[in-house]
Amino acid sequence: MAEPKPNILTPQEKSEGWRLLFDGKTTAGWVGWKKDAMPVGWQVADGTLARIEPAGDIVTVERFADFELAMEWKISEAGNSGIFFRVADEYDAVWQSGHEMQIIDNDRHPDGRNPLTMVNSCYDLYAPLDHKDWCVPVGRWNRVRIVADGNRIEYWCNGTKVVAYEVRSPDWTKRVAGSKFAQWPDFGLVPSGRIALQDHGDLVWFRNIKIRAL
């Protein structure tokens, strides 16, 4: 059976309230972080939104509060990137306010050796389920979802819920206080913000980026 064409919503998805954040043809709806336009290092290539040259992070023009976000990604060998959400404009970098779902080549990147920074972790705060790499081999597409429903956050990878946490809970507060994020008092607490895709210096590709409000 042929693989469904990417970047197209099914009738069921439309009825469930999903909409595309990337149409597969243009970079409409995205801009560079702290910029008014897309950096040229991010390009549409074969139906993907790809970081192919130095460019900096990109963010959605829109801000989102409670949502379910889905997309597919693939990374280059030893590559590193990330998906951020509820990013506030007031900070110098997206990671100073937004939550991150880590993207790396777990086998070849040093961060893969630490459960708190390995692929699918909530970076530096929560390790994925069983400290396991739930991804397919580098060069193939991973399907991920992020559910942000008030203070309840879930990360899913290839059909498995790999991370779950409660913002403002005693556990969350303790973990943030012991992390590099402690110096930013609003870290992770912004109720609504942009979605960001990270340029960490490596080739990375995204497609089927879609969202629905909760």
Contacts in CASP RR format, 6 or more apart in sequence:
PFRMAT RR
TARGET T0000
AUTHOR 0000-0000-0000
METHOD contacts of the structure
MODEL  1
MAEPKPNILTPQEKSEGWRLLFDGKTTAGWVGWKKDAMPVGWQVADGTLA
RIEPAGDIVTVERFADFELAMEWKISEAGNSGIFFRVADEYDAVWQSGHE
MQIIDNDRHPDGRNPLTMVNSCYDLYAPLDHKDWCVPVGRWNRVRIVADG
NRIEYWCNGTKVVAYEVRSPDWTKRVAGSKFAQWPDFGLVPSGRIALQDH
GDLVWFRNIKIRAL
6 24 0 8 1.000
6 47 0 8 1.000
6 48 0 8 1.000
6 72 0 8 1.000
6 207 0 8 1.000
6 208 0 8 1.000
7 20 0 8 1.000
7 22 0 8 1.000
7 23 0 8 1.000
7 24 0 8 1.000
7 25 0 8 1.000
7 47 0 8 1.000
7 207 0 8 1.000
7 208 0 8 1.000
7 209 0 8 1.000
9 18 0 8 1.000
9 19 0 8 1.000
9 20 0 8 1.000
9 210 0 8 1.000
13 210 0 8 1.000
16 212 0 8 1.000
17 212 0 8 1.000
17 213 0 8 1.000
18 70 0 8 1.000
18 210 0 8 1.000
18 211 0 8 1.000
18 212 0 8 1.000
19 210 0 8 1.000
19 211 0 8 1.000
19 212 0 8 1.000
20 209 0 8 1.000
20 210 0 8 1.000
21 29 0 8 1.000
21 30 0 8 1.000
21 60 0 8 1.000
21 195 0 8 1.000
21 209 0 8 1.000
21 210 0 8 1.000
21 211 0 8 1.000
22 30 0 8 1.000
22 49 0 8 1.000
22 206 0 8 1.000
22 207 0 8 1.000
22 208 0 8 1.000
22 209 0 8 1.000
24 44 0 8 1.000
24 47 0 8 1.000
24 48 0 8 1.000
24 49 0 8 1.000
24 207 0 8 1.000
25 44 0 8 1.000
25 47 0 8 1.000
26 44 0 8 1.000
27 38 0 8 1.000
27 42 0 8 1.000
27 43 0 8 1.000
27 44 0 8 1.000
27 49 0 8 1.000
29 60 0 8 1.000
29 61 0 8 1.000
29 62 0 8 1.000
30 38 0 8 1.000
30 42 0 8 1.000
30 49 0 8 1.000
30 58 0 8 1.000
30 59 0 8 1.000
30 60 0 8 1.000
30 61 0 8 1.000
31 37 0 8 1.000
31 38 0 8 1.000
31 58 0 8 1.000
31 59 0 8 1.000
31 61 0 8 1.000
32 38 0 8 1.000
32 39 0 8 1.000
32 42 0 8 1.000
32 55 0 8 1.000
32 56 0 8 1.000
32 57 0 8 1.000
32 58 0 8 1.000
32 59 0 8 1.000
33 56 0 8 1.000
33 57 0 8 1.000
33 58 0 8 1.000
33 59 0 8 1.000
33 93 0 8 1.000
33 94 0 8 1.000
33 196 0 8 1.000
38 58 0 8 1.000
39 55 0 8 1.000
39 56 0 8 1.000
39 58 0 8 1.000
40 53 0 8 1.000
40 55 0 8 1.000
41 51 0 8 1.000
41 52 0 8 1.000
41 53 0 8 1.000
41 54 0 8 1.000
41 55 0 8 1.000
42 49 0 8 1.000
42 50 0 8 1.000
42 51 0 8 1.000
42 52 0 8 1.000
42 55 0 8 1.000
42 58 0 8 1.000
42 199 0 8 1.000
43 50 0 8 1.000
43 52 0 8 1.000
44 50 0 8 1.000
45 52 0 8 1.000
45 205 0 8 1.000
47 207 0 8 1.000
48 205 0 8 1.000
48 206 0 8 1.000
48 207 0 8 1.000
49 197 0 8 1.000
49 205 0 8 1.000
49 206 0 8 1.000
49 207 0 8 1.000
49 209 0 8 1.000
50 203 0 8 1.000
50 204 0 8 1.000
50 205 0 8 1.000
50 206 0 8 1.000
51 81 0 8 1.000
51 197 0 8 1.000
51 199 0 8 1.000
51 201 0 8 1.000
51 202 0 8 1.000
51 203 0 8 1.000
51 204 0 8 1.000
51 205 0 8 1.000
52 203 0 8 1.000
54 199 0 8 1.000
54 201 0 8 1.000
55 199 0 8 1.000
56 199 0 8 1.000
57 84 0 8 1.000
57 93 0 8 1.000
57 94 0 8 1.000
57 196 0 8 1.000
57 197 0 8 1.000
57 198 0 8 1.000
57 199 0 8 1.000
58 196 0 8 1.000
58 197 0 8 1.000
58 199 0 8 1.000
59 87 0 8 1.000
59 94 0 8 1.000
59 194 0 8 1.000
59 195 0 8 1.000
59 196 0 8 1.000
59 197 0 8 1.000
60 194 0 8 1.000
60 195 0 8 1.000
60 196 0 8 1.000
61 194 0 8 1.000
62 194 0 8 1.000
63 192 0 8 1.000
63 193 0 8 1.000
63 194 0 8 1.000
64 85 0 8 1.000
64 86 0 8 1.000
64 148 0 8 1.000
64 192 0 8 1.000
64 193 0 8 1.000
64 194 0 8 1.000
64 195 0 8 1.000
64 211 0 8 1.000
64 213 0 8 1.000
65 86 0 8 1.000
65 148 0 8 1.000
65 150 0 8 1.000
65 191 0 8 1.000
65 192 0 8 1.000
65 193 0 8 1.000
65 213 0 8 1.000
66 148 0 8 1.000
66 149 0 8 1.000
66 150 0 8 1.000
66 213 0 8 1.000
66 214 0 8 1.000
67 85 0 8 1.000
67 147 0 8 1.000
67 148 0 8 1.000
67 211 0 8 1.000
67 212 0 8 1.000
67 213 0 8 1.000
67 214 0 8 1.000
68 145 0 8 1.000
68 146 0 8 1.000
68 147 0 8 1.000
68 148 0 8 1.000
68 211 0 8 1.000
68 212 0 8 1.000
68 214 0 8 1.000
69 83 0 8 1.000
69 85 0 8 1.000
69 145 0 8 1.000
69 146 0 8 1.000
69 147 0 8 1.000
69 148 0 8 1.000
69 195 0 8 1.000
69 209 0 8 1.000
69 210 0 8 1.000
69 211 0 8 1.000
70 143 0 8 1.000
70 144 0 8 1.000
70 145 0 8 1.000
70 146 0 8 1.000
70 208 0 8 1.000
70 209 0 8 1.000
70 210 0 8 1.000
70 211 0 8 1.000
71 83 0 8 1.000
71 143 0 8 1.000
71 144 0 8 1.000
71 206 0 8 1.000
71 207 0 8 1.000
71 208 0 8 1.000
71 209 0 8 1.000
71 210 0 8 1.000
72 141 0 8 1.000
72 142 0 8 1.000
72 143 0 8 1.000
72 144 0 8 1.000
72 206 0 8 1.000
72 207 0 8 1.000
72 208 0 8 1.000
73 81 0 8 1.000
73 83 0 8 1.000
73 103 0 8 1.000
73 141 0 8 1.000
73 142 0 8 1.000
73 144 0 8 1.000
73 204 0 8 1.000
73 205 0 8 1.000
73 206 0 8 1.000
74 138 0 8 1.000
74 139 0 8 1.000
74 140 0 8 1.000
74 141 0 8 1.000
74 142 0 8 1.000
74 204 0 8 1.000
74 205 0 8 1.000
75 81 0 8 1.000
75 103 0 8 1.000
75 104 0 8 1.000
75 105 0 8 1.000
75 138 0 8 1.000
75 139 0 8 1.000
75 202 0 8 1.000
75 203 0 8 1.000
75 204 0 8 1.000
75 205 0 8 1.000
76 105 0 8 1.000
76 138 0 8 1.000
76 139 0 8 1.000
76 202 0 8 1.000
76 203 0 8 1.000
76 204 0 8 1.000
77 105 0 8 1.000
77 108 0 8 1.000
77 138 0 8 1.000
78 105 0 8 1.000
78 108 0 8 1.000
78 109 0 8 1.000
78 202 0 8 1.000
79 104 0 8 1.000
79 105 0 8 1.000
79 108 0 8 1.000
79 109 0 8 1.000
79 200 0 8 1.000
79 201 0 8 1.000
79 202 0 8 1.000
79 203 0 8 1.000
79 204 0 8 1.000
80 103 0 8 1.000
80 104 0 8 1.000
80 105 0 8 1.000
80 109 0 8 1.000
80 111 0 8 1.000
80 198 0 8 1.000
80 200 0 8 1.000
80 201 0 8 1.000
80 202 0 8 1.000
81 103 0 8 1.000
81 104 0 8 1.000
81 197 0 8 1.000
81 198 0 8 1.000
81 199 0 8 1.000
81 200 0 8 1.000
81 202 0 8 1.000
81 204 0 8 1.000
82 100 0 8 1.000
82 101 0 8 1.000
82 102 0 8 1.000
82 103 0 8 1.000
82 123 0 8 1.000
82 197 0 8 1.000
82 198 0 8 1.000
82 200 0 8 1.000
83 100 0 8 1.000
83 101 0 8 1.000
83 103 0 8 1.000
83 144 0 8 1.000
83 146 0 8 1.000
83 195 0 8 1.000
83 196 0 8 1.000
83 197 0 8 1.000
83 198 0 8 1.000
84 94 0 8 1.000
84 95 0 8 1.000
84 98 0 8 1.000
84 99 0 8 1.000
84 100 0 8 1.000
84 101 0 8 1.000
84 195 0 8 1.000
84 196 0 8 1.000
84 197 0 8 1.000
84 198 0 8 1.000
85 98 0 8 1.000
85 99 0 8 1.000
85 146 0 8 1.000
85 148 0 8 1.000
85 193 0 8 1.000
85 194 0 8 1.000
85 195 0 8 1.000
85 196 0 8 1.000
86 97 0 8 1.000
86 98 0 8 1.000
86 99 0 8 1.000
86 148 0 8 1.000
86 188 0 8 1.000
86 190 0 8 1.000
86 191 0 8 1.000
86 192 0 8 1.000
86 193 0 8 1.000
86 194 0 8 1.000
87 94 0 8 1.000
87 97 0 8 1.000
87 98 0 8 1.000
87 190 0 8 1.000
87 193 0 8 1.000
87 194 0 8 1.000
87 195 0 8 1.000
87 196 0 8 1.000
88 97 0 8 1.000
88 98 0 8 1.000
88 186 0 8 1.000
88 190 0 8 1.000
88 193 0 8 1.000
89 194 0 8 1.000
90 97 0 8 1.000
90 186 0 8 1.000
91 97 0 8 1.000
91 184 0 8 1.000
94 194 0 8 1.000
94 196 0 8 1.000
94 198 0 8 1.000
95 123 0 8 1.000
95 198 0 8 1.000
96 181 0 8 1.000
96 184 0 8 1.000
96 187 0 8 1.000
97 184 0 8 1.000
97 186 0 8 1.000
97 187 0 8 1.000
97 188 0 8 1.000
97 190 0 8 1.000
98 187 0 8 1.000
98 188 0 8 1.000
98 190 0 8 1.000
98 196 0 8 1.000
99 122 0 8 1.000
99 148 0 8 1.000
99 153 0 8 1.000
99 188 0 8 1.000
100 122 0 8 1.000
100 123 0 8 1.000
100 198 0 8 1.000
101 120 0 8 1.000
101 121 0 8 1.000
101 122 0 8 1.000
101 123 0 8 1.000
101 144 0 8 1.000
101 146 0 8 1.000
101 155 0 8 1.000
101 163 0 8 1.000
102 111 0 8 1.000
102 117 0 8 1.000
102 118 0 8 1.000
102 119 0 8 1.000
102 120 0 8 1.000
102 121 0 8 1.000
102 122 0 8 1.000
102 123 0 8 1.000
103 119 0 8 1.000
103 198 0 8 1.000
103 204 0 8 1.000
104 111 0 8 1.000
104 112 0 8 1.000
104 117 0 8 1.000
104 118 0 8 1.000
104 119 0 8 1.000
105 119 0 8 1.000
105 138 0 8 1.000
106 112 0 8 1.000
106 118 0 8 1.000
106 119 0 8 1.000
106 133 0 8 1.000
106 135 0 8 1.000
107 133 0 8 1.000
107 138 0 8 1.000
108 138 0 8 1.000
111 117 0 8 1.000
111 118 0 8 1.000
112 118 0 8 1.000
112 119 0 8 1.000
115 121 0 8 1.000
115 127 0 8 1.000
115 128 0 8 1.000
115 131 0 8 1.000
116 123 0 8 1.000
116 124 0 8 1.000
116 125 0 8 1.000
116 126 0 8 1.000
116 127 0 8 1.000
117 123 0 8 1.000
117 124 0 8 1.000
118 127 0 8 1.000
118 128 0 8 1.000
118 131 0 8 1.000
118 133 0 8 1.000
119 128 0 8 1.000
119 133 0 8 1.000
119 134 0 8 1.000
119 135 0 8 1.000
120 128 0 8 1.000
120 133 0 8 1.000
120 134 0 8 1.000
120 135 0 8 1.000
120 144 0 8 1.000
120 155 0 8 1.000
120 157 0 8 1.000
120 162 0 8 1.000
120 163 0 8 1.000
121 127 0 8 1.000
121 128 0 8 1.000
121 163 0 8 1.000
122 153 0 8 1.000
122 155 0 8 1.000
122 163 0 8 1.000
122 165 0 8 1.000
124 179 0 8 1.000
124 180 0 8 1.000
124 181 0 8 1.000
125 165 0 8 1.000
125 172 0 8 1.000
125 175 0 8 1.000
125 176 0 8 1.000
125 179 0 8 1.000
125 181 0 8 1.000
126 163 0 8 1.000
126 165 0 8 1.000
126 175 0 8 1.000
127 163 0 8 1.000
128 134 0 8 1.000
128 155 0 8 1.000
128 157 0 8 1.000
128 162 0 8 1.000
128 163 0 8 1.000
129 160 0 8 1.000
129 161 0 8 1.000
129 162 0 8 1.000
129 163 0 8 1.000
132 162 0 8 1.000
134 157 0 8 1.000
134 158 0 8 1.000
134 160 0 8 1.000
134 162 0 8 1.000
135 142 0 8 1.000
135 157 0 8 1.000
135 158 0 8 1.000
136 142 0 8 1.000
136 158 0 8 1.000
141 207 0 8 1.000
142 157 0 8 1.000
142 158 0 8 1.000
143 157 0 8 1.000
143 158 0 8 1.000
143 159 0 8 1.000
143 208 0 8 1.000
144 155 0 8 1.000
144 156 0 8 1.000
144 157 0 8 1.000
144 158 0 8 1.000
145 154 0 8 1.000
145 155 0 8 1.000
145 156 0 8 1.000
145 159 0 8 1.000
146 153 0 8 1.000
146 154 0 8 1.000
146 155 0 8 1.000
146 156 0 8 1.000
147 153 0 8 1.000
147 154 0 8 1.000
147 156 0 8 1.000
147 214 0 8 1.000
148 214 0 8 1.000
149 214 0 8 1.000
150 167 0 8 1.000
150 191 0 8 1.000
151 166 0 8 1.000
151 167 0 8 1.000
151 168 0 8 1.000
151 169 0 8 1.000
152 164 0 8 1.000
152 166 0 8 1.000
152 167 0 8 1.000
153 163 0 8 1.000
153 164 0 8 1.000
153 165 0 8 1.000
153 166 0 8 1.000
153 167 0 8 1.000
154 161 0 8 1.000
154 163 0 8 1.000
154 164 0 8 1.000
155 161 0 8 1.000
155 162 0 8 1.000
155 163 0 8 1.000
155 164 0 8 1.000
156 162 0 8 1.000
165 171 0 8 1.000
165 172 0 8 1.000
166 172 0 8 1.000
167 188 0 8 1.000
167 189 0 8 1.000
168 189 0 8 1.000
176 182 0 8 1.000
176 187 0 8 1.000
176 188 0 8 1.000
181 187 0 8 1.000
181 188 0 8 1.000
195 211 0 8 1.000
197 204 0 8 1.000
197 206 0 8 1.000
END
